[in-house]
Amino acid sequence: MSTEIDLNTLKARAAERAVAMVESGMVLGLGSGSTALFALRYLSALIREGKLRDVVGVPTSVRVEQEATRLEIPLVSLDDRPVIDLTIDGADEVDPDLNLIKGGGGALLREKIVAQASRREVIVIDESKLSPRLGTNWAVPVEIVPFGWSSTARYLESIGAVPKLRTNADGTPYRTDQDNLILDCTFGPMANPSEIATKIKARAGVVEHGLFLGLATEIIVASANGIRRITRA
């Protein structure tokens, strides 16, 4: 239990540091995942206290939209505000070049759309998410259309993946906010993630993948020794 408490403390510290970058008047991308939810709570508190004004958020999932609404964070759509000043999000794995694997929570498609529309993409993590190479600790989530999904899975096998259909606790297939399926694809440590990303997207049944390459502008890492910030060179 103490390990879990310590991990949550680290996540909260990283989230607080990221929210300190928010300025009044900004359009924010509201990321998904446990660390990003800590950021929502800090953001809500600053808005309530009047320390931040005229801040609006673009949520990256239905769950985040519900939580932000509960916390009384003003929301807008990406159609209304197509350029985002700052997105605060989490990641499942981060390599030394600030490339990411995301999608453990199933929101990878909306997260990538928001990331690509953002001037700055700040990723908040605890140090356990750092990795020498993407794929060392995490599979790559691949969102696919349900039609012909087994054919898409066979294609992913042909490019070196070991795909596994994501399921709910009751064994039924997991569905994304767009009602798609997810295949969690194990590639192992990737020497060239950009090449793998290109191969994944070459199949018509693939909607998007969880390789976020060249999108993060900075990483906030919390460890027992404190907070450090890593920026793109």
DASUL-V783881 format. One record per helix or strand. SS is the DSSP state (H for helix, E for strand). FROM is the first residue (numbers start at 1). TO is the last residue. If there is no record, write none. Layout:
ss=SS from=FROM to=TO
ss=SS from=FROM to=TO
This chain:
ss=H from=2 to=19
ss=E from=27 to=30
ss=H from=34 to=48
ss=E from=56 to=59
ss=H from=62 to=70
ss=E from=75 to=75
ss=E from=84 to=89
ss=E from=93 to=94
ss=E from=100 to=101
ss=H from=108 to=116
ss=E from=118 to=126
ss=H from=127 to=129
ss=E from=130 to=130
ss=E from=140 to=144
ss=H from=149 to=158
ss=E from=162 to=165
ss=E from=167 to=167
ss=E from=173 to=173
ss=E from=181 to=186
ss=H from=193 to=200
ss=E from=206 to=209
ss=E from=211 to=212
ss=E from=218 to=223
ss=E from=226 to=231
